C-alpha cells in the first residue's frame, strides 16, 4: 500500500467527516428538513455512525407537508472564516471542511423549494475539529521502562482544542492499560495544525509479551485515534518513525522513499500547484550479473503505476515525509534512478515490481534493511542487517520445519503458517503468519495519488496472503517480506487492507516470481543482496481473528439452526473412535455464523464432516474429562499449538482451487480473491480462503466448495494506495506550493501550515 499525503489549503480541500447526533427536523412553512440539528467532525478517524460503520457525511432530507420528498435546492452559509462551510450535494449530502480555525463553527443548511424558492427551511450543523491523521507513531514496541513520544494532530489551525490520552487494553479506550502517561502542552498556532504530544513509559516489569493501546479523544467527539504498544519481554524498543527519517550517507533500506514525481497538480490562478503526493518503501537491494546494484520496490511506488519513464529520480525519504517538496527543494536526496518496471497493463506480468539503479555512494551495498538485525544492547533498538541469502538455516514455524524450498540469492517459497517479517516505512518491523498461498486476487490501480483517475484492475495469481494486527499499513508498499527463522526473502509486499475483524490483510508477490519476471523482462539475472542466514526479531502484534469471531453474538434463528443440527450430530459420538461429544457453538471460518462443536481426543483419527444439516462443524481436540465436566474449549485454538498443514493436504487443496477460482470470481463479483489456507474450524484441514467485498456480501456464503471448507475474509476491495475498511485520514501537513512560470523552482503561496 502506497501512502497518499494530501495538501491542505482553504477552499481546495473537503475531507470526510464524522456523523454525529441529530434532531428530528426543522420546519418553516410547507417543507421540513431532517435532521434539524446535527454535529459532525472535520475528519473521520475512528468514528462510526449509528449503524456501526464509518460515516463520512451527514445526509439531510427535505420533506413536504404531505410527507413525501420535496424537490429543493440546497445551500450553505456560515462555517469557518478560512475553510468555509463545507459542501453539500444536490441530494442533501453534507461534507464538512477539512479543518477549522476555531473549536467549533455553526453551518446553516437551507433548502428552498424548486417550485417556489421563497419557501425555505433550515437546519444547523455544528462542526468540530477531528483528528487530522492517526496518532504518530501508529504502533511501537517497548521493553520494560521503555519510553516513546506519541503525537496527535487536530484538524484545527488556531483555537484551543486538545487531546485527552488514556491507556487501554483495547483501541476503543475501554478497560485499563499498563504504563504511565505524561502530557505535554499542545501547540496552538494560526499557521500550524494543533499538535498534542504525550510521553508514554512502559511498566518496570513486563511479565509476558502483549499489546495495549494509547487512545486519544477530542472533547465530546466520537472520534478516536490510537497507538498500539507491544510490550515485550525481549526488551526491544522499536518505532517506525525511524523508517520515515532522512538518512545521512549511504542509506539502509526498509525506509521511506519513492518517485520524485509522485504528486498530483492542478492549475490555480494561472499557476501549477502540487495538491498531494504519494510514497512507499524502498524495500531491498538487488544485483545483476554485471555487478550493478538496484533498489527493489513496487511499480506503483517507483514507477507511479506505469506512468513513469526510466531515468526518473528515486528519493529518500519519499515526498510524503518531506512536505511534498520534490528534490532538490526539500530535505530528500536522490538515491537511485528508475531503471525498469514490470508493466501492470500487461497480461503477461504477475508481480508489482520495479528497480532503480543506485547512485554511487547513496545506498549501503551490503543490502542492510532497517531493524532486520539483532538488538543493540546499549540502546535496546534493533540494528540494520541484510536479508539471508545462503539457505543455510532450514525454515521453521514455531520450531516446526515448514518444508519450504530455498535458493541461494533467490529467496524461499511461502508456506501456510510460516512466520514472516517486513520492515516498512509506516509500521516499521512487524511480523505475522502467512495465512494464504496460491492466492488469486484482484487489485485496483489509479493514475494519480488522489485516486480520481482509475487506471486498471489487475488480477494476480499464486500470490501470498498475510494476516496480522499492525502487520502493514498505507506506505509499507515495496517492503521485503522475509522468513523470521532465517531472514530469507519470501515476498514483496504490495497491497492490503483491514478486514471486518480489525486485522491487517496483506498481499505479497512471491520473491521467486519477482526475480524470474525481472530476469525475463530485462534479459538479465538478478539476485538478492544479503548475507548469512540469521533469525529476525519477531515483533508480532497478534492476530485476534478467532477471538473476535468467537465474541460475535448469534441471532435467535442462528442458535436454533445449531440446535436443530445437534440431534443428528449426536450420532457421530463414539468414544471408541475418539469422538467424545458435541455441542453448539460458533464458526471462526465464517464469523457470526453458528456451528456444531465436535470434540475429539488428542489422538483420534476419526473423520468429521464439514457440515451437519448445513451447519458448519468445529473440530476441537480435548479430553473426555473436559467434555464430561463441561469445561471443554469452544474453539481449536485454546492456548495450544496447532500443527501446520501437511504438504499433501495443501497440494490437494490447491488443485481444487485451481479448477474453480476463475469461474468463482467471474460468477460472483463480490469475490475478489481466492486462495488456500488453514481452516480455523478444523486446523487439520485446508480451507478455500475467499476475499468478499464488504459492500456486496452475498446473502448466503457456502460452508464448503468442491469438498473444501471455506473461510471468508470480509473487507473492502484491495488497492495499493490506502487500506479501506475504515477511511484512512489524509496526512495533511503542507501548504500548497506553486511552480513559477517558466521554471521548476517551488515557492510558497502563503505561510505554510506545518507540523513539527
Buried (B, 14 or more C-beta within 10 A) or exposed (E): BBBBBBBBBBEBBBBBBBBBEBEEBBBEEBBBBBBBBBBBBBBBBBBBBEEEEBBBBBBBBBBBEEEEEBEBEBBBEBBBEBBBBBBBEEEBBBBBBBBBBBBBBEBBBBBBBEEEEEBBBBBBBBBBBBBBBBBBBBBBBBBBBBBBBBBBBBBBBBBEBBBBBBBBBEBEBEEEBBBEBEEEEBBBBEEBBBBBBBBBBBBEEBEEBBBBBBBBBBBEBBBBBBBBBBBBEBBBBBBBBBBBBBBEEBBBBBBBBBBBBBBBBEEBEEBBBBBBBBBBBBBBBBBBEEEBBBBBBBBBBBBBBBBBEEEBBBBBBBBBBBBBBBBBBBBBBBBBBBBBBBBBEEEEBBBBBBBBBBBEEBBBBBBBBBBBBEBEEEEBBBBBBBBBBBBEBEBBBBEEEBBBEBBBBBBBBBBBBBBBBBBBBBBBBBBBBBBBBBBBBBBBBBBBBBBEEEBEEBBBBBBBBBBBBBBBBBBBBBBBBBBBBBBBBBBBBBBBBBBBBEBBBBBBBBBBBBBBBBBEBBEBBBBBBBBEBBBBBBBBBBBBBBEBBBEBEBEEEBBEBBEBBBEEBEEBBEEEBBBBBBBBBBBBBBBBBBBBBBBBBEEBEBEBEBBBEEBBBBBBBBBBEBBEEEEBBBBBBBEEEBEBBEEEBBEBBBEBBBEBBEEBBEEBEBBBBBBBBBBBBBBBBBBBBBBBBBEEEEEEBEBBBEEBBBBBBBBBBBBBBBBBBBBBBBBBBBBBBBBEEEEEEBEEBEEBBEBE
